[in-house]
């Protein structure tokens, strides 16, 4: 019984690695190994499959059914193409990475967990909220499917998220039956490419609000202490040091 309970909450980690991440990924992975409790494998989904880190599995991002070219063909070839590529990689990881567990924690490559942190409680996944609000994210979400809208007073954007394959299957079926096309194509086609800020969709907001709409009793929201900063701080659970802060 105890072994089954442990297996129920075991999860893998997925870290997308883009061209801006090579200078930080080794250090970030060391913090991840040390402080993420309960993980099995760490998968680095990389633009460069020659990037290798001890006790991690490097996955070539070209295994996914989309790439910068196919994304650009839908939204235009601009500097947001790579950003949307990483969002889709996060959502598709459970379908494309061989032998990955059904539960997987995505961590942005510039996010450092500074304290030991768990991600399940009583077999329910834990989600840490943010405070961001960007209207185009919710407009895109509603175009993706009319039932999808902002249902939480908090944001789902906090630079990491636990995904579950069973939930993603539901979400994909909902969207694909509505648009009669692949989820990733519907995701991109629902983006307002005329938005001058260029930030037209958030995978984290979609998944977080989908949980609030369809699975309200299947997860727990908990508050971690975190900031967007370049400073390692003892009073925080984690930090995100974005490329423009370095």
C-alpha positions in Angstrom: 0.0 0.0 0.0 2.8 2.5 0.9 4.6 1.8 -2.4 1.4 2.5 -4.3 0.9 5.7 -2.5 4.4 6.8 -3.3 3.9 5.9 -7.0 0.7 7.8 -7.1 2.5 11.1 -6.4 5.8 10.4 -8.2 6.4 12.9 -11.0 8.9 13.9 -13.6 10.3 17.4 -14.3 10.3 19.1 -17.7 12.5 22.1 -18.3 12.4 23.7 -21.8 15.8 25.0 -22.8 16.0 27.8 -25.4 19.0 29.8 -26.8 18.7 32.4 -24.0 19.0 29.7 -21.3 22.4 28.1 -21.9 24.2 30.4 -19.5 21.9 29.6 -16.6 20.6 26.0 -17.1 23.4 24.2 -15.3 23.0 26.2 -12.2 19.2 26.1 -12.3 19.3 22.3 -12.6 21.4 22.0 -9.5 18.8 23.9 -7.5 16.1 21.8 -9.0 17.8 18.5 -8.1 18.4 19.7 -4.5 15.1 21.2 -3.7 12.2 19.6 -5.7 10.9 16.8 -3.5 9.4 13.6 -5.0 10.7 13.8 -8.6 12.0 11.0 -10.7 13.5 12.1 -14.1 14.5 15.5 -15.2 13.9 16.1 -18.9 15.6 19.0 -20.7 13.7 19.7 -23.8 16.3 21.6 -25.7 16.8 23.5 -29.0 20.3 22.0 -28.9 20.4 18.2 -28.2 24.1 18.4 -27.5 23.4 20.1 -24.1 24.0 17.4 -21.6 23.7 17.6 -17.8 24.5 14.8 -15.4 21.4 12.8 -14.3 19.2 14.6 -16.7 17.7 13.3 -20.0 18.0 15.7 -23.0 15.1 15.7 -25.4 15.4 17.2 -28.9 12.6 19.7 -29.3 12.3 18.6 -32.9 10.4 15.5 -31.8 7.3 17.7 -31.3 4.7 18.0 -34.0 5.3 21.8 -34.4 8.4 24.0 -34.7 9.3 27.6 -35.3 8.5 27.4 -38.9 5.1 25.8 -38.5 4.2 28.2 -35.7 5.4 31.2 -37.7 3.2 30.1 -40.6 0.2 30.6 -38.4 1.0 33.7 -36.3 3.7 35.3 -38.5 7.4 35.0 -38.3 8.3 37.3 -35.4 10.2 37.3 -32.1 7.3 35.6 -30.2 7.6 32.4 -32.2 10.1 30.8 -29.8 8.0 31.9 -26.8 4.9 30.1 -28.1 7.0 27.1 -29.0 8.0 26.7 -25.4 4.4 27.0 -24.3 3.3 24.2 -26.6 6.2 22.0 -25.6 5.0 22.3 -22.0 1.5 21.2 -22.9 2.6 18.4 -25.3 5.4 16.9 -23.1 3.3 14.0 -21.8 2.3 13.0 -25.4 5.7 13.2 -27.1 8.4 12.3 -24.5 8.8 8.5 -24.3 8.1 7.0 -20.9 7.4 10.3 -19.1 5.2 10.0 -16.1 1.6 11.1 -16.3 2.4 13.8 -13.7 5.1 16.2 -14.7 6.3 19.5 -13.2 7.3 22.1 -15.7 9.8 24.6 -14.4 10.9 27.6 -16.5 14.7 27.5 -17.0 15.2 30.8 -15.2 13.4 29.7 -12.0 15.5 28.6 -9.0 13.9 26.7 -6.1 15.8 27.8 -3.0 14.0 25.7 -0.4 12.9 22.1 -0.4 9.4 22.1 -2.0 6.7 19.5 -2.4 4.1 19.4 -5.1 1.5 16.9 -3.8 -0.6 16.8 -0.6 -2.9 13.9 0.1 -2.4 12.9 -3.6 -3.6 16.3 -4.8 -1.3 18.5 -6.9 -0.3 21.8 -5.4 -0.4 25.1 -7.4 1.2 28.4 -6.4 -0.6 31.5 -7.7 0.7 34.7 -9.2 -0.7 38.2 -9.4 -0.3 38.9 -13.1 -3.3 40.0 -15.2 -3.1 40.4 -19.0 -6.5 40.6 -20.8 -5.3 39.1 -24.2 -4.6 35.8 -22.4 -8.2 35.5 -21.4 -9.5 36.6 -24.8 -7.4 33.9 -26.4 -8.6 31.4 -23.9 -12.3 32.2 -24.7 -11.6 31.8 -28.4 -10.0 28.5 -27.7 -13.3 27.3 -26.2 -16.3 29.4 -25.0 -16.3 27.6 -21.6 -12.8 28.8 -20.9 -12.5 32.1 -19.0 -10.8 33.5 -15.9 -12.3 31.7 -13.0 -9.7 32.4 -10.3 -9.0 35.7 -8.7 -5.3 34.8 -8.9 -3.1 34.2 -11.8 -1.7 30.8 -12.9 1.5 32.4 -14.0 4.2 31.7 -11.4 6.9 30.2 -13.7 6.2 26.5 -12.9 3.2 24.2 -13.0 2.3 20.6 -12.3 0.5 19.1 -15.4 -1.4 15.8 -15.4 -1.9 13.9 -18.6 -5.5 12.9 -17.8 -6.4 16.6 -17.6 -4.5 17.5 -20.7 -6.4 14.8 -22.7 -9.7 16.3 -21.6 -8.6 19.8 -22.5 -7.3 18.8 -25.9 -10.5 16.9 -26.7 -12.6 19.9 -25.7 -10.7 22.3 -27.9 -10.1 19.9 -30.9 -13.8 19.0 -31.1 -14.7 22.7 -31.1 -12.2 23.7 -33.7 -12.0 20.4 -35.6 -8.2 20.6 -35.8 -5.2 19.8 -33.7 -4.9 21.6 -30.3 -1.7 23.3 -31.1 -3.2 24.8 -34.3 -6.3 26.0 -32.5 -4.1 27.4 -29.7 -2.1 29.5 -32.3 -5.1 30.5 -34.4 -6.9 31.9 -31.3 -4.1 34.4 -30.7 -4.7 38.0 -31.6 -1.7 38.7 -33.7 -2.6 42.4 -33.8 -2.0 42.9 -30.1 0.9 45.5 -29.9 2.4 43.8 -26.9 2.7 40.5 -28.7 1.8 38.5 -25.6 -1.3 36.7 -26.8 -1.6 33.4 -24.9 -0.5 31.8 -21.7 -0.4 28.0 -21.3 -0.3 28.4 -17.5 -3.5 30.5 -17.4 -5.3 28.1 -19.7 -4.5 25.1 -17.5 -5.0 26.8 -14.2 -8.4 28.2 -15.1 -9.4 24.9 -16.7 -8.8 23.3 -13.4 -11.0 25.9 -11.6 -13.8 25.3 -14.2 -13.8 21.5 -14.5 -11.8 20.0 -11.6 -12.2 22.4 -8.6 -11.9 19.6 -6.0 -8.9 17.9 -7.6 -6.1 20.3 -6.7 -4.9 22.6 -3.9 -3.8 26.3 -4.2 -1.0 27.1 -1.8 1.1 30.2 -1.5 4.9 30.1 -1.9 7.1 33.1 -1.3 8.7 34.1 -4.6 9.7 37.1 -6.6 11.0 38.0 -10.1 14.5 39.0 -9.1 18.2 38.4 -9.9 19.0 38.1 -6.2 19.3 34.8 -4.3 17.3 35.4 -1.1 17.0 33.3 2.1 13.5 34.6 2.7 12.0 33.2 -0.5 11.0 29.7 -1.6 12.0 30.4 -5.2 13.0 33.2 -7.6 12.7 33.7 -11.3 15.6 35.6 -12.9 14.4 36.5 -16.4 16.9 37.1 -19.2 16.4 40.8 -19.1 17.5 40.9 -15.5 20.8 39.2 -16.1 
